[in-house]
Amino acid sequence: MNTRWERLRDVDATRPWALDTLLAVLLFLGATISAASPGPDARVPDATFYLLLAVGAAPYALRRRAPLPVLVLATVPVLAMIALGYGSAVIGSGLFLAAYTVAAWSGTRVTAIAAGYVVVLLAAVAALAPRTMQFGQLATNAALFVGAFALGRGATDHRQNLELIQERADLAVQARADKARHAVADERLRIAQELHDVLAHSLGVIALQAGVGAHVIDADPAEAKASLVSVAQTSRSALTEVRRILGALRGQNDPATYHPPPGLDALGTLAAELTAAGLPVEVHVDG
């Protein structure tokens, strides 16, 4: 049942003219069936009646494309039927649907014009055909038109609220996506900065150690060898840090083997490495 209803809603959303045309056909058939048993005061249906009936039902196929023109066009055959003495109950009831459509698919200005037109229409019928539109019938028709316009405005408000809710939901999704993109960009920037710091520090130390080794290789081969060993250790340490950072970038870090980036507690080690490379560094901590 839900699937059929959803399918019908999809058809109504993509091809509204199809359901409106079906509505016009059903309205014509209903009025035709109703005419088979006319009232005691109604004129017997003939070719003119069925022609007016077809003309009165046809505009409803365009009711959502041109709501106000449909309301105006649909009233002309109904007025002709009343003037000629035909029964117009079924086809006349379609005017309430036309009024609802104007309020549901048009703006406030067009709805006000349609309401004024209906008021003039009812007043004209009551004045020109008092036997057909007595006070009780006039009050009933006026109340039905008021209800149709009210329901139409309610449908408009409901549709606008749904559109507003959907718009807010889309904005919220967009905001979350933007926030996620910004978070990713910030994280990449942080990782790039960390990678830069690691490489800059390691290459600086390697350059110092290599320079010391090249300077003393002839005079003190043992010191040159120590510098080369230090270069190897620093290189391995740098490679380990680079792998760790790239692993974090790829999201492949194992929590059991993850090591956070060096902090202040590694400052002594850094000073020792620089001192070993030939650049004496002293660390003083206050506080």
CYANA upper distance limits for C-alpha pairs under 8 A (distance plus 0.5 A):
  1 MET  CA      5 TRP  CA      6.76
  2 ASN  CA      6 GLU  CA      6.55
  3 THR  CA      7 ARG  CA      6.55
  4 ARG  CA      8 LEU  CA      6.60
  5 TRP  CA      9 ARG  CA      6.69
  6 GLU  CA     10 ASP  CA      6.68
  7 ARG  CA     11 VAL  CA      6.79
  8 LEU  CA     12 ASP  CA      6.63
  9 ARG  CA     13 ALA  CA      6.58
 10 ASP  CA     14 THR  CA      6.64
 11 VAL  CA     15 ARG  CA      5.92
 11 VAL  CA     16 PRO  CA      7.39
 11 VAL  CA     18 ALA  CA      8.49
 12 ASP  CA     16 PRO  CA      5.02
 12 ASP  CA     17 TRP  CA      8.43
 12 ASP  CA     18 ALA  CA      8.08
 12 ASP  CA     19 LEU  CA      7.04
 15 ARG  CA     19 LEU  CA      8.05
 16 PRO  CA     20 ASP  CA      6.79
 16 PRO  CA     64 ARG  CA      8.29
 17 TRP  CA     21 THR  CA      6.42
 17 TRP  CA     61 ALA  CA      6.79
 17 TRP  CA     62 LEU  CA      7.14
 17 TRP  CA     64 ARG  CA      8.43
 18 ALA  CA     22 LEU  CA      6.80
 18 ALA  CA     61 ALA  CA      8.40
 19 LEU  CA     23 LEU  CA      6.59
 19 LEU  CA     61 ALA  CA      8.49
 20 ASP  CA     24 ALA  CA      6.78
 20 ASP  CA     60 TYR  CA      6.81
 20 ASP  CA     61 ALA  CA      5.07
 20 ASP  CA     62 LEU  CA      7.17
 20 ASP  CA     63 ARG  CA      7.41
 20 ASP  CA     64 ARG  CA      8.39
 21 THR  CA     25 VAL  CA      6.82
 21 THR  CA     58 ALA  CA      8.49
 21 THR  CA     60 TYR  CA      7.43
 21 THR  CA     61 ALA  CA      4.65
 21 THR  CA     62 LEU  CA      8.06
 22 LEU  CA     26 LEU  CA      6.67
 22 LEU  CA     61 ALA  CA      8.02
 23 LEU  CA     27 LEU  CA      6.57
 23 LEU  CA     60 TYR  CA      7.63
 23 LEU  CA     61 ALA  CA      7.61
 24 ALA  CA     28 PHE  CA      6.74
 24 ALA  CA     57 ALA  CA      5.75
 24 ALA  CA     58 ALA  CA      6.41
 24 ALA  CA     59 PRO  CA      8.01
 24 ALA  CA     60 TYR  CA      5.73
 24 ALA  CA     61 ALA  CA      6.11
 25 VAL  CA     29 LEU  CA      6.68
 25 VAL  CA     57 ALA  CA      7.70
 25 VAL  CA     58 ALA  CA      8.33
 26 LEU  CA     30 GLY  CA      6.46
 27 LEU  CA     31 ALA  CA      6.65
 27 LEU  CA     57 ALA  CA      6.83
 27 LEU  CA     90 VAL  CA      8.08
 27 LEU  CA     91 ILE  CA      7.30
 27 LEU  CA     94 GLY  CA      8.00
 28 PHE  CA     32 THR  CA      6.60
 28 PHE  CA     53 LEU  CA      7.07
 28 PHE  CA     54 ALA  CA      6.94
 28 PHE  CA     57 ALA  CA      6.16
 28 PHE  CA     91 ILE  CA      7.92
 29 LEU  CA     33 ILE  CA      6.64
 30 GLY  CA     34 SER  CA      6.60
 30 GLY  CA     90 VAL  CA      7.45
 31 ALA  CA     35 ALA  CA      6.59
 31 ALA  CA     53 LEU  CA      7.98
 31 ALA  CA     88 SER  CA      8.46
 31 ALA  CA     89 ALA  CA      8.46
 31 ALA  CA     90 VAL  CA      5.67
 31 ALA  CA     91 ILE  CA      6.39
 32 THR  CA     36 ALA  CA      7.29
 32 THR  CA     50 TYR  CA      8.12
 32 THR  CA     53 LEU  CA      8.45
 33 ILE  CA     37 SER  CA      8.39
 34 SER  CA     38 PRO  CA      7.63
 34 SER  CA     90 VAL  CA      7.74
 35 ALA  CA     45 PRO  CA      7.17
 35 ALA  CA     87 GLY  CA      7.64
 36 ALA  CA     45 PRO  CA      8.46
 38 PRO  CA     42 ALA  CA      6.39
 38 PRO  CA     43 ARG  CA      7.94
 38 PRO  CA     44 VAL  CA      7.37
 38 PRO  CA     45 PRO  CA      8.49
 38 PRO  CA     87 GLY  CA      7.05
 39 GLY  CA     87 GLY  CA      7.73
 41 ASP  CA     85 GLY  CA      8.48
 42 ALA  CA     85 GLY  CA      6.28
 42 ALA  CA     86 TYR  CA      5.75
 42 ALA  CA     87 GLY  CA      5.90
 43 ARG  CA     84 LEU  CA      8.33
 43 ARG  CA     85 GLY  CA      5.91
 43 ARG  CA     86 TYR  CA      5.33
 43 ARG  CA     87 GLY  CA      7.49
 44 VAL  CA     86 TYR  CA      7.61
 45 PRO  CA     49 PHE  CA      5.93
 45 PRO  CA     50 TYR  CA      7.71
 45 PRO  CA     86 TYR  CA      7.46
 46 ASP  CA     50 TYR  CA      7.04
 47 ALA  CA     51 LEU  CA      6.64
 48 THR  CA     52 LEU  CA      6.66
 49 PHE  CA     53 LEU  CA      6.55
 49 PHE  CA     81 MET  CA      7.74
 49 PHE  CA     86 TYR  CA      7.55
 50 TYR  CA     54 ALA  CA      6.62
 51 LEU  CA     55 VAL  CA      6.71
 52 LEU  CA     56 GLY  CA      6.47
 52 LEU  CA     77 PRO  CA      5.89
 52 LEU  CA     78 VAL  CA      8.31
 52 LEU  CA     80 ALA  CA      8.22
 52 LEU  CA     81 MET  CA      7.80
 53 LEU  CA     57 ALA  CA      6.69
 53 LEU  CA     77 PRO  CA      7.58
 53 LEU  CA     91 ILE  CA      7.66
 54 ALA  CA     58 ALA  CA      6.48
 55 VAL  CA     59 PRO  CA      7.89
 55 VAL  CA     74 ALA  CA      8.24
 55 VAL  CA     77 PRO  CA      7.11
 56 GLY  CA     73 LEU  CA      7.93
 56 GLY  CA     74 ALA  CA      5.47
 56 GLY  CA     75 THR  CA      7.85
 56 GLY  CA     76 VAL  CA      7.97
 56 GLY  CA     77 PRO  CA      5.77
 56 GLY  CA     78 VAL  CA      7.36
 56 GLY  CA     91 ILE  CA      7.52
 57 ALA  CA     61 ALA  CA      8.47
 57 ALA  CA     74 ALA  CA      7.59
 57 ALA  CA     91 ILE  CA      7.64
 59 PRO  CA     63 ARG  CA      7.15
 59 PRO  CA     70 VAL  CA      5.87
 59 PRO  CA     73 LEU  CA      7.32
 59 PRO  CA     74 ALA  CA      6.85
 60 TYR  CA     70 VAL  CA      6.96
 60 TYR  CA     74 ALA  CA      8.30
 60 TYR  CA     98 ALA  CA      8.08
 62 LEU  CA     66 ALA  CA      6.57
 62 LEU  CA     67 PRO  CA      7.94
 62 LEU  CA     70 VAL  CA      7.44
 63 ARG  CA     67 PRO  CA      5.35
 63 ARG  CA     70 VAL  CA      6.22
 63 ARG  CA     71 LEU  CA      8.49
 63 ARG  CA     98 ALA  CA      7.33
 63 ARG  CA    101 THR  CA      7.30
 64 ARG  CA    101 THR  CA      7.14
 64 ARG  CA    102 VAL  CA      8.47
 64 ARG  CA    105 TRP  CA      7.18
 66 ALA  CA     70 VAL  CA      6.63
 67 PRO  CA     71 LEU  CA      6.83
 67 PRO  CA     98 ALA  CA      7.30
 67 PRO  CA    101 THR  CA      6.49
 67 PRO  CA    102 VAL  CA      5.34
 67 PRO  CA    105 TRP  CA      7.68
 67 PRO  CA    106 SER  CA      7.89
 68 LEU  CA     72 VAL  CA      6.86
 68 LEU  CA     98 ALA  CA      8.43
 68 LEU  CA    102 VAL  CA      6.31
 68 LEU  CA    110 VAL  CA      7.88
 68 LEU  CA    114 ALA  CA      7.10
 69 PRO  CA     73 LEU  CA      6.46
 70 VAL  CA     74 ALA  CA      6.31
 70 VAL  CA     98 ALA  CA      7.38
 71 LEU  CA     75 THR  CA      6.91
 71 LEU  CA     95 LEU  CA      7.08
 71 LEU  CA     98 ALA  CA      5.73
 71 LEU  CA     99 ALA  CA      7.07
 71 LEU  CA    102 VAL  CA      8.29
 71 LEU  CA    114 ALA  CA      8.43
 72 VAL  CA     76 VAL  CA      7.46
 73 LEU  CA     77 PRO  CA      8.22
 74 ALA  CA     78 VAL  CA      7.44
 74 ALA  CA     95 LEU  CA      7.43
 75 THR  CA     79 LEU  CA      6.60
 75 THR  CA     92 GLY  CA      8.28
 75 THR  CA     95 LEU  CA      7.53
 76 VAL  CA     80 ALA  CA      6.77
 77 PRO  CA     81 MET  CA      6.64
 78 VAL  CA     82 ILE  CA      6.77
 78 VAL  CA     88 SER  CA      6.88
 78 VAL  CA     91 ILE  CA      7.58
 78 VAL  CA     92 GLY  CA      6.54
 79 LEU  CA     83 ALA  CA      6.62
 79 LEU  CA    125 VAL  CA      8.42
 80 ALA  CA     84 LEU  CA      6.60
 81 MET  CA     85 GLY  CA      6.47
 81 MET  CA     86 TYR  CA      5.44
 81 MET  CA     87 GLY  CA      7.39
 81 MET  CA     88 SER  CA      6.86
 82 ILE  CA     86 TYR  CA      6.45
 82 ILE  CA     87 GLY  CA      7.69
 82 ILE  CA     88 SER  CA      7.36
 82 ILE  CA    129 ALA  CA      8.48
 82 ILE  CA    132 THR  CA      8.01
 83 ALA  CA    129 ALA  CA      8.14
 88 SER  CA     92 GLY  CA      5.90
 89 ALA  CA     93 SER  CA      6.61
 90 VAL  CA     94 GLY  CA      7.41
 91 ILE  CA     95 LEU  CA      8.06
 92 GLY  CA     96 PHE  CA      8.41
 93 SER  CA     97 LEU  CA      7.85
 94 GLY  CA     98 ALA  CA      6.86
 95 LEU  CA     99 ALA  CA      6.62
 96 PHE  CA    100 TYR  CA      6.69
 96 PHE  CA    144 LEU  CA      7.44
 96 PHE  CA    145 PHE  CA      6.34
 96 PHE  CA    148 ALA  CA      6.39
 97 LEU  CA    101 THR  CA      6.65
 97 LEU  CA    148 ALA  CA      7.50
 98 ALA  CA    102 VAL  CA      6.84
 99 ALA  CA    103 ALA  CA      7.00
 99 ALA  CA    114 ALA  CA      7.80
 99 ALA  CA    145 PHE  CA      7.35
 99 ALA  CA    148 ALA  CA      6.52
 99 ALA  CA    149 PHE  CA      6.49
 99 ALA  CA    152 GLY  CA      8.35
100 TYR  CA    104 ALA  CA      6.53
100 TYR  CA    148 ALA  CA      5.12
100 TYR  CA    149 PHE  CA      5.62
100 TYR  CA    150 ALA  CA      8.24
100 TYR  CA    151 LEU  CA      7.04
100 TYR  CA    152 GLY  CA      5.15
101 THR  CA    105 TRP  CA      6.33
101 THR  CA    106 SER  CA      8.37
101 THR  CA    152 GLY  CA      6.82
102 VAL  CA    106 SER  CA      5.93
102 VAL  CA    110 VAL  CA      7.96
102 VAL  CA    111 THR  CA      6.53
102 VAL  CA    114 ALA  CA      7.78
102 VAL  CA    149 PHE  CA      8.25
102 VAL  CA    152 GLY  CA      7.73
103 ALA  CA    107 GLY  CA      7.71
103 ALA  CA    108 THR  CA      8.11
103 ALA  CA    110 VAL  CA      8.45
103 ALA  CA    111 THR  CA      5.75
103 ALA  CA    149 PHE  CA      5.97
103 ALA  CA    150 ALA  CA      8.10
103 ALA  CA    151 LEU  CA      8.33
103 ALA  CA    152 GLY  CA      4.93
103 ALA  CA    153 ARG  CA      5.70
103 ALA  CA    156 THR  CA      7.83
104 ALA  CA    149 PHE  CA      8.45
104 ALA  CA    151 LEU  CA      8.18
104 ALA  CA    152 GLY  CA      4.50
104 ALA  CA    153 ARG  CA      5.95
104 ALA  CA    154 GLY  CA      7.99
104 ALA  CA    155 ALA  CA      6.10
104 ALA  CA    156 THR  CA      5.40
105 TRP  CA    152 GLY  CA      8.26
105 TRP  CA    156 THR  CA      7.29
106 SER  CA    110 VAL  CA      6.55
106 SER  CA    111 THR  CA      6.93
107 GLY  CA    111 THR  CA      6.69
108 THR  CA    112 ALA  CA      6.60
109 ARG  CA    113 ILE  CA      6.84
110 VAL  CA    114 ALA  CA      6.69
111 THR  CA    115 ALA  CA      6.63
111 THR  CA    149 PHE  CA      8.31
112 ALA  CA    116 GLY  CA      6.70
113 ILE  CA    117 TYR  CA      6.68
114 ALA  CA    118 VAL  CA      6.75
115 ALA  CA    119 VAL  CA      6.79
115 ALA  CA    149 PHE  CA      8.31
116 GLY  CA    120 VAL  CA      6.81
117 TYR  CA    121 LEU  CA      6.53
118 VAL  CA    122 LEU  CA      6.59
118 VAL  CA    145 PHE  CA      8.41
119 VAL  CA    123 ALA  CA      6.67
119 VAL  CA    142 ALA  CA      8.49
120 VAL  CA    124 ALA  CA      6.53
121 LEU  CA    125 VAL  CA      6.73
122 LEU  CA    126 ALA  CA      6.55
122 LEU  CA    138 LEU  CA      7.56
122 LEU  CA    142 ALA  CA      8.18
123 ALA  CA    127 ALA  CA      6.60
124 ALA  CA    128 LEU  CA      6.43
125 VAL  CA    129 ALA  CA      5.93
125 VAL  CA    130 PRO  CA      7.70
125 VAL  CA    133 MET  CA      7.01
126 ALA  CA    130 PRO  CA      5.47
126 ALA  CA    132 THR  CA      8.12
126 ALA  CA    133 MET  CA      5.57
126 ALA  CA    134 GLN  CA      7.27
126 ALA  CA    138 LEU  CA      7.66
129 ALA  CA    133 MET  CA      6.71
130 PRO  CA    134 GLN  CA      6.12
133 MET  CA    137 GLN  CA      6.15
133 MET  CA    138 LEU  CA      6.26
134 GLN  CA    138 LEU  CA      6.43
135 PHE  CA    139 ALA  CA      6.60
136 GLY  CA    140 THR  CA      6.66
137 GLN  CA    141 ASN  CA      6.55
138 LEU  CA    142 ALA  CA      6.54
139 ALA  CA    143 ALA  CA      6.60
140 THR  CA    144 LEU  CA      6.70
141 ASN  CA    145 PHE  CA      6.64
142 ALA  CA    146 VAL  CA      6.68
143 ALA  CA    147 GLY  CA      6.64
144 LEU  CA    148 ALA  CA      6.61
145 PHE  CA    149 PHE  CA      6.69
146 VAL  CA    150 ALA  CA      6.60
147 GLY  CA    151 LEU  CA      6.54
148 ALA  CA    152 GLY  CA      6.63
149 PHE  CA    153 ARG  CA      6.74
150 ALA  CA    154 GLY  CA      6.66
151 LEU  CA    155 ALA  CA      6.65
152 GLY  CA    156 THR  CA      6.75
153 ARG  CA    157 ASP  CA      6.67
154 GLY  CA    158 HIS  CA      6.58
155 ALA  CA    159 ARG  CA      6.58
156 THR  CA    160 GLN  CA      6.63
157 ASP  CA    161 ASN  CA      6.58
158 HIS  CA    162 LEU  CA      6.73
159 ARG  CA    163 GLU  CA      6.69
160 GLN  CA    164 LEU  CA      6.58
161 ASN  CA    165 ILE  CA      6.59
162 LEU  CA    166 GLN  CA      6.57
163 GLU  CA    167 GLU  CA      6.52
164 LEU  CA    168 ARG  CA      6.64
165 ILE  CA    169 ALA  CA      6.61
166 GLN  CA    170 ASP  CA      6.61
167 GLU  CA    171 LEU  CA      6.67
168 ARG  CA    172 ALA  CA      6.58
169 ALA  CA    173 VAL  CA      6.69
170 ASP  CA    174 GLN  CA      6.58
171 LEU  CA    175 ALA  CA      6.49
172 ALA  CA    176 ARG  CA      6.68
173 VAL  CA    177 ALA  CA      6.65
174 GLN  CA    178 ASP  CA      6.58
175 ALA  CA    179 LYS  CA      6.54
176 ARG  CA    180 ALA  CA      6.58
177 ALA  CA    181 ARG  CA      6.66
178 ASP  CA    182 HIS  CA      6.59
179 LYS  CA    183 ALA  CA      6.56
180 ALA  CA    184 VAL  CA      6.66
181 ARG  CA    185 ALA  CA      6.60
182 HIS  CA    186 ASP  CA      6.52
183 ALA  CA    187 GLU  CA      6.56
184 VAL  CA    188 ARG  CA      6.61
185 ALA  CA    189 LEU  CA      6.63
186 ASP  CA    190 ARG  CA      6.62
187 GLU  CA    191 ILE  CA      6.64
188 ARG  CA    192 ALA  CA      6.47
188 ARG  CA    249 LEU  CA      7.84
189 LEU  CA    193 GLN  CA      6.60
190 ARG  CA    194 GLU  CA      6.65
191 ILE  CA    195 LEU  CA      6.50
191 ILE  CA    245 ILE  CA      7.22
191 ILE  CA    249 LEU  CA      7.68
192 ALA  CA    196 HIS  CA      6.54
193 GLN  CA    197 ASP  CA      6.66
194 GLU  CA    198 VAL  CA      6.70
194 GLU  CA    245 ILE  CA      8.26
195 LEU  CA    199 LEU  CA      6.63
195 LEU  CA    242 VAL  CA      7.14
195 LEU  CA    245 ILE  CA      7.26
196 HIS  CA    200 ALA  CA      6.36
197 ASP  CA    201 HIS  CA      6.51
198 VAL  CA    202 SER  CA      6.52
198 VAL  CA    238 ALA  CA      7.22
198 VAL  CA    241 GLU  CA      7.59
198 VAL  CA    242 VAL  CA      8.04
199 LEU  CA    203 LEU  CA      6.28
199 LEU  CA    238 ALA  CA      7.32
200 ALA  CA    204 GLY  CA      6.42
201 HIS  CA    205 VAL  CA      6.71
202 SER  CA    206 ILE  CA      6.58
202 SER  CA    234 THR  CA      6.84
202 SER  CA    235 SER  CA      7.56
202 SER  CA    238 ALA  CA      6.48
203 LEU  CA    207 ALA  CA      6.43
204 GLY  CA    208 LEU  CA      6.80
205 VAL  CA    209 GLN  CA      6.65
205 VAL  CA    231 VAL  CA      8.31
205 VAL  CA    234 THR  CA      7.97
205 VAL  CA    273 GLU  CA      7.84
205 VAL  CA    274 LEU  CA      6.88
205 VAL  CA    277 ALA  CA      7.26
206 ILE  CA    210 ALA  CA      6.40
206 ILE  CA    230 SER  CA      8.43
206 ILE  CA    231 VAL  CA      5.78
206 ILE  CA    234 THR  CA      7.26
206 ILE  CA    235 SER  CA      7.98
207 ALA  CA    211 GLY  CA      6.49
208 LEU  CA    212 VAL  CA      6.68
208 LEU  CA    277 ALA  CA      6.16
208 LEU  CA    278 GLY  CA      7.56
208 LEU  CA    279 LEU  CA      8.32
209 GLN  CA    213 GLY  CA      6.63
209 GLN  CA    227 SER  CA      5.72
209 GLN  CA    228 LEU  CA      7.57
209 GLN  CA    230 SER  CA      7.51
209 GLN  CA    231 VAL  CA      6.71
209 GLN  CA    276 ALA  CA      8.35
209 GLN  CA    277 ALA  CA      5.03
209 GLN  CA    278 GLY  CA      7.61
210 ALA  CA    214 ALA  CA      6.60
210 ALA  CA    227 SER  CA      7.04
210 ALA  CA    228 LEU  CA      7.25
210 ALA  CA    231 VAL  CA      7.42
211 GLY  CA    215 HIS  CA      6.60
212 VAL  CA    216 VAL  CA      6.75
212 VAL  CA    224 ALA  CA      7.50
212 VAL  CA    227 SER  CA      7.31
212 VAL  CA    277 ALA  CA      7.30
212 VAL  CA    278 GLY  CA      7.12
213 GLY  CA    217 ILE  CA      6.10
213 GLY  CA    223 GLU  CA      7.39
213 GLY  CA    224 ALA  CA      4.52
213 GLY  CA    225 LYS  CA      7.59
213 GLY  CA    226 ALA  CA      8.42
213 GLY  CA    227 SER  CA      5.85
213 GLY  CA    228 LEU  CA      7.21
214 ALA  CA    224 ALA  CA      7.42
216 VAL  CA    220 ASP  CA      5.74
216 VAL  CA    221 PRO  CA      7.26
216 VAL  CA    223 GLU  CA      7.34
216 VAL  CA    224 ALA  CA      6.35
217 ILE  CA    221 PRO  CA      5.26
217 ILE  CA    222 ALA  CA      8.41
217 ILE  CA    223 GLU  CA      7.84
217 ILE  CA    224 ALA  CA      5.47
217 ILE  CA    225 LYS  CA      8.43
220 ASP  CA    224 ALA  CA      6.96
221 PRO  CA    225 LYS  CA      6.58
222 ALA  CA    226 ALA  CA      6.76
223 GLU  CA    227 SER  CA      6.76
224 ALA  CA    228 LEU  CA      6.81
225 LYS  CA    229 VAL  CA      6.71
226 ALA  CA    230 SER  CA      6.65
227 SER  CA    231 VAL  CA      6.65
227 SER  CA    276 ALA  CA      8.41
227 SER  CA    277 ALA  CA      7.27
228 LEU  CA    232 ALA  CA      6.79
229 VAL  CA    233 GLN  CA      6.76
230 SER  CA    234 THR  CA      6.52
230 SER  CA    277 ALA  CA      8.28
231 VAL  CA    235 SER  CA      6.54
232 ALA  CA    236 ARG  CA      6.71
233 GLN  CA    237 SER  CA      6.64
234 THR  CA    238 ALA  CA      6.54
235 SER  CA    239 LEU  CA      6.63
236 ARG  CA    240 THR  CA      6.67
237 SER  CA    241 GLU  CA      6.79
238 ALA  CA    242 VAL  CA      6.62
239 LEU  CA    243 ARG  CA      6.63
240 THR  CA    244 ARG  CA      6.70
241 GLU  CA    245 ILE  CA      6.71
242 VAL  CA    246 LEU  CA      6.58
243 ARG  CA    247 GLY  CA      6.42
244 ARG  CA    248 ALA  CA      6.78
244 ARG  CA    253 ASN  CA      8.00
244 ARG  CA    258 TYR  CA      8.07
244 ARG  CA    259 HIS  CA      8.17
245 ILE  CA    249 LEU  CA      6.76
246 LEU  CA    250 ARG  CA      6.73
247 GLY  CA    251 GLY  CA      6.47
247 GLY  CA    252 GLN  CA      5.60
247 GLY  CA    253 ASN  CA      5.95
248 ALA  CA    252 GLN  CA      6.67
248 ALA  CA    253 ASN  CA      6.15
253 ASN  CA    257 THR  CA      7.94
253 ASN  CA    258 TYR  CA      6.60
254 ASP  CA    258 TYR  CA      6.28
262 PRO  CA    266 ALA  CA      6.39
263 GLY  CA    267 LEU  CA      7.83
266 ALA  CA    270 LEU  CA      6.90
267 LEU  CA    271 ALA  CA      6.74
268 GLY  CA    272 ALA  CA      6.65
268 GLY  CA    283 VAL  CA      7.65
269 THR  CA    273 GLU  CA      6.71
270 LEU  CA    274 LEU  CA      6.82
271 ALA  CA    275 THR  CA      6.59
271 ALA  CA    280 PRO  CA      8.31
271 ALA  CA    281 VAL  CA      6.01
271 ALA  CA    282 GLU  CA      7.44
271 ALA  CA    283 VAL  CA      7.77
272 ALA  CA    276 ALA  CA      6.53
272 ALA  CA    281 VAL  CA      7.93
273 GLU  CA    277 ALA  CA      6.72
274 LEU  CA    278 GLY  CA      7.08
274 LEU  CA    279 LEU  CA      5.86
274 LEU  CA    280 PRO  CA      7.03
274 LEU  CA    281 VAL  CA      7.20
275 THR  CA    279 LEU  CA      5.26
275 THR  CA    280 PRO  CA      4.66
275 THR  CA    281 VAL  CA      6.18
276 ALA  CA    280 PRO  CA      8.09
